[in-house]
Amino acid sequence: MAALTLASLFGVALAALSAFVVPGPHGAFGLVLVYLAGGVPAALRALQALWSERVLDIDLLMVIAAVAAAAVGAPLEGAVLLALFSLSSTLEQRAMGRARRAVEALMALRPDTALRQGADGTVAEVPVADLVPGEVVVLRPGARVPVDGVILDGDGALDEATITGESMPVHKAPGARVFEATVNLNAVLTVQVARAVADSTVARMIALVTEAQAARAPSERFSEWFGQRYTVAVLAGSALAFAVFLWLGWSPHDALYRAATLLVAASPCAIVISVPAAILSALAAAARGGVLFKGGAALETLAEVETFAFDKTGTLTTGRAEVTEVVARGNEPGDEAVFLSLIAGLEAQSEHPIADAIRRHVTGRGLVPAEVHDVETVPSEGIAGRDAQGPLWAGNPRMAARMGATLDGPDLAALADTAQTVVYFGRGNRVLGAVSVADRPRETSAAGLAALRAEGVTTLSMMTGDRRAVALRIGADLGFAPADIHADLLPGDKVHLVGGLARRGRVAFVGDGVNDAAALARADVGIAMGAAGSEVALQAADVALLSEDMGRLAAARRLARRTRRVIRQNLIFAMGMMVLLVTASLFLSLPLPLAVIGHEGGTVLVVLNGIRLLADPIRSDTGKAVA
């Protein structure tokens, strides 16, 4: 494409040299070169679109206008049109390519080989594609992580900017997840492979962004719909104008020249390209900052959101809860150890943050979780399973009621009176004890929520299945009004509340993407928080914040609103330029060369205005640049 554009420009230069400076045969050669290099490819694209898709596109308009110019004795003007059209098409392709390459460059960050550790402890270098889940790799300082995995041994810092956009190194210890294409900075780490390279975080990011670029936003669909139908109208209008000019007594030469000028002036190139130029640039800029939009529709809808609803645990809070108190019902020495071993064995099958807190507490005391099988999760209530002696369960009061257990006694009442989460544990209808767990807000939550309020978000609501006392404690720290705090909720309750908010305007729900799938789907925009490496989160949400920095949420909304402004600017400018050129061609005898320059120049300007979105980084409202 670039070579053909250069040939077209060279031909125009030769033709202009012959016409205005040194007459000679090189002028005719230049014109032929332009019509071949600039006209033939456009004509082939137009015929292919007409044959395969039954679409009259803008390429056809430009070729007809150039041929008409040559027919009326103005081949130089036609050559200028083809050369500038070829140049603008090349600039458009390069601009859109920048938007795609900004994300696809992640592929180049993948290491080709990894150090695989065998069962006997020997290390061998193997292709990354050969690694399978369960195998162990060794990461040396400075090495890129070859696959998604979990640290088995080692303690150090990793640069995760390529995945989450986090500008500062992140400390990792055994049990922590690591993501492909991030950089191990300062330690020797032993990592167990969690996913094959084809299913890695980077592979899914590329797939999601590719799908997002293919998915049409409403404004994109409109501009494409408008462009196709308007192209037909322009052709018909130009033909009608030619007939009217002849009817008015104009010579065929003048009528055809004015009709060709009108054809160029009325062509909708700038209108058609103005929306995708902005959308693709915004998608790429967001992805660089660790925010994945599943298409332009999600981007446009987020710009209209005035109400945000938040899950609490793992979203507004760290999800890194700590066990604060243990109540084990029994009078024999060691009863507490047995109690903790049983509850840890049951919670070993759960991914909930509270389960993680219990497991860490038990491990820290040097206890071994008991063998528990047939484990099932009851959403928003708890978890149940069996050991050698019979059924076991752990959960909130709803779970206890389901099992027919009574939560009486001063020991349990004392726990229930605290503003902490209580997990009851029992066998059948008998309560064996309970643990209290406390969570804390994320460091970025308060600043992120404040940024949303400062930008005019009218309603912020917190929803949780936790007890109201716990929800009020967390909510007060984050500035929620008591009326906007909803506790003791089942998944269906969250869906109902989100539906109620949606009746007042666009609403976004922010959750962890696993326990809140129904609410994420019900909201106008579902946003998964801290979704790097989470398959469920990336599938359930419309937007995925790959890091756990709440400041990205306000930044993502700000980008969406800015994109909407750029689209409006482009459409207003493109339509205004078209009206101006059409009016001038009809009533002011606009010369064809000026129509060509105005048309192609307007197209280039809207593309450049759209790709401005690539230049500004998404900035977290916790004070860190993330792109």
Secondary structure, DSSP 8 states (H G I E B T S, - for coil): -HHHHHHHHHHHHHHHHHHHTS-STHHHHHHHHHIIIIIHHHHHHHHHHHHHS----HHHHHHHHHHHHHHTT-HHHHHHHHHHHHHHHHHHHHHHHHHHHHHHGGGGGS-SEEEEE-TTS-EEEEEGGG--TT-EEEE-TT-B--S-EEEEE--EEEE-HHHH---S-EEE-TT-EE-TT-EE-SS-EEEEE-S-GGGSHHHHHHHHHHHHHHS--HHHHHHHHHHHHHHHHHHHHHHHHHHHHHHTT--HHHHHHHHHHHHHHH--HHHHHHHHHHHHHHHHHHHHTTEEESSHHHHHHHHH--EEEEEIIIIIB-S--EEEEEEE---STTHHHHHHHHHHHHHTT--SHHHHHHHHHHHHTT------EEEEEETTTEEEEEETTEEEEEESHHHHHHTT----SHHHHHHHTSSSEEEEEEETTEEEEEEEEE--B-TTHHHHHHHHHHTT--EEEEE-SS-HHHHHHHHHHHT--GGGEE-S--HHHHHHHHHHHHTTS-EEEEE-SSTTHHHHHHSSEEEEES-TT-HHHHHH-SEEE-SS-THHHHHHHHHHHHHHHHHHHHHHHHHHHHHHHHHHHHHS---HHHHHHHHHHHHHHHHHHHHGGGTS--B-TTS-B--
